[in-house]
Amino acid sequence: MQIILDKNVACTLRDGTVLYADIYRPGDEGTYPVLLTRLPYGKDLPFYSHRYLDTNRLVQNGYVVIIQDVRGRFESEGNFIPFINEAKDGYDTVEWAASLPYSSGKVGMFGLSYYGFTQLAAAAENPPHLKAIFPSQSLNDPRRGNMYHSGAYGLGTSETWALESIVPDMLKRKYGNDTEKYREMMLKTADYMNHIHEWYHYKPINEWPPLKELRTADYFFTFLDLELNDSYWEQASVYNRYEKMNVPAYHVAGWYDSLLQSTLDNYVEMNKQNNQQQKLIIGPWAHGDFKSVIGERNFGVHASEDWIDLKNDLTGLHIDWFNHWLKDEQSDFLQESPVKLFVMGSNEWRNEQEWPLARTQYTPFYLHSRGQANRSSSDGTLSFTKPEDESFDSYIHNPENPVPTVGGGTLYDGVQTTGPHHQGKIEDRDDVLIYTSKKLEVPVEVTGPINMKLWASTDAPDTDFTAKLVDVFPDGTAINLTDGIVRARYRNGYTPEPDLSGEIVKYEIDLWATSNVFLPGHQIRIEIASSNFPRFDVNPNTGKTARESTKTKLAQQTIYHNTKYPSHIVLPIIPTRTTE
């Protein structure tokens, strides 16, 4: 089939702003359904605009594919403010796409990350011609795991995204007519990017030199100045708009994705609105990375986007989904299980009827210690038995020497920063407490949401606590599965709490979710600490934050596990013949 490419096709919005798109369409005459994506990364760059899909196959299967620069990015007019304009702009673009002479009038949307968000934002406006969407690894609210996680600032993601993904085009728009100035600023940007690991340490963050000197991406500082309970965030969120999303959606998630929880939320909440019109697939993937090898683990070729369960690929799933909703093809597509997930450990795909799984047994796994207070971090144990009278555990949190990020659901610049990694160098630190089960005699499957209930005190007015779930192999290799953090000041939501004064507080740390079989001979481990840098900013323990302050102080952190304060993690255990 001949494919026609129309470059820089104009779409005029209701306020007169013109957005530009590239359109790929079949060379044969006729009308076709439209698949639209709207992104801020440049419609002309295949790594961003196509990424994980073969758009030629989409066209060859009878679709018009439209890739549009969002407002204020690359060819499109206007000013770019992340998240704010995507709902109305999305509505207008969908209706424009439906009106094109080669359009059948039915429009679907696809894309991952920010261009998953643009789908959800458009869907919340209910454009009449939007018939189905396919949001992959998508955020729903910047405060819910994107820019913030339980009050902690997502420093690595926010700084990397601004400098690497947003700044270059803003500099071109600002200095494009002055070749010498533009080159000077781009060279500075390149130097900042080459040394970004050093710049992660800079504080206060609201004076971050890479953006201050480049005098661009002002949204970065605007967002930093907002309290988490500021009403402005509602404009940047779709989290409270699910009841308006009456559109079929196929959600793609990854166990090591930085937007895992928001993707799961999107599926669960949208499924409440239109049951049987939502599907979810969760692979062992990282953000935008759908290969079989993630971090230091190889999950098998059947785990990759090209060989999903040795039955289909990711582009094929899109074609099947949109054929059903945009071409009215009669099939058993919706009769298939709505949820498909990859179980790590056993490394197999499994079809399920819901998320979370109805048969889940939410089981507390309690922290215990052997020895005295201030013991070695290797002494902690983990079991299903409630603690009795036990001594507490303690460590010193030094903001000037934070616990480094080693893998996980990360999204920042660096080498091998994402996914499953051996945690050995973390566990050797004095400011990381580890609690480990006995070696398992039978396999234990943990699939679902995971929550840590931690009783702790500190001598700081504000501080952070982190928790990490780890699979310990028989040879001692400790592989991270999922983790979380809570900032004490935001332990009860977006409204900040008063300073702490040494009291024992119950913290709930959301570790999001995972699916893993702990095999016989393996051990289940929990790590407790107070930093995870540069994934999150480091709490200075002063009552201020690194956003506006350079001062820090040591904090004495105390973890309790006894009859009154039974610190534990709640594991979603899936019964099997050997565990029932």
Buried (B, 14 or more C-beta within 10 A) or exposed (E): EEEEEBEEBEBEBEEEBEBBBBBBBBEEEEEBBBBBBBBBBBBBEEEBBBBBBBBBBBBEBBBBBBBBBBBBBBBBBBBBBBBBBBBBBBBBBBBBBBEBEBBBBBBBBBBBBBBBBBBBBBBBBEBEBBBBBBBBBBBBBBBBBBBBBBBBBBBBBBBBBBBBBBBBBBBBBBBEEEEEEBEEBBEBBEEBBEEBEEBBEBBBBBEBEBBEEBEBBEBBBEBBEBEBEEEEBEEBBBBEBBEBBBBBBBBBBBBBBBBBBBBBBBBBBBBEBEEEBBBBBBBBBBBBBBBBBBBBBEBBEBBBBBBBBEEBBBBBBBBBBBBBBBBEEEEEBEEEEBBBBBBBBEBBBBEBEBBBBEEBEEBBBBBBBEEEEBBEBEBBBBBEEEBEEBBBBBBEBBBEBBBEBBBBBBBBBBEEBBBBBBBEEBBEBEBBBBBBBEEBEEBBBBBBBBBBBBBBBBBBBBBBBBBBBBBBBEEEBBBBBBBBBBBBBBBEEEEBBEEBEEEEBEBBBBBBBBBBBBBEEBBBBBBBBBBBBBBBBBBBBBBBBBBEBEEBBBBBBBBBBBEEBBBBBBBBBBEEEEBE
